[in-house]
Amino acid sequence: MNLFPRFSKELEQALRDFAGGDKPERFDFVLQLLRGYNGEPFLLPICRAVVAEIPANDELLSEVLAILFSTGVVSGEFGLVDAYVERKKQLSEWLTDQNEKVRTFAQSTIGDLDRMIADERRRADASWHLRRLDDPDPDPESGT
């Protein structure tokens, strides 16, 4: 359970300010805090600010990816696909950022999401077809 279920604009700004500068331990602290929020959309501005500040090859970028790829609970056969598509849409806004590191990170991450979407879609399709083999005449009322 998180102390702050959502971030106010003031808390978001305080975290962005705290993470600013050349203190890697501050980035690590902020990213560890964000990991507990299952990739909620309100985390994106803070992640974007961190990406803009840290070196392009910093290992902390893997922490940012973990935050961005986190979905929390999804439902339905294609729930994860839908979550990844939505995250891709959110990150597409980063492609026009003034900071080249943010644009490059977004391009790479969107490419990763494209692969993850395709893989998950194939998995969900295969699962759906396997269920049809077990029950070739599904009940239309059940939604299966």
Secondary structure, 3 states (H helix, E strand, C coil): CCCCCCCCHHHHHHHHHHHCCCCHHHHHHHHHHHHCCCCCHHHHHHHHHHHHHCCCCCCHHHHHHHHHHCCCCCCCCCHHHHHHHHHHHHHHHHHHCCCHHHHHHHHHHHHHHHHHHHHHHHHHHHHHHHHHHHCCCCCCCCCC
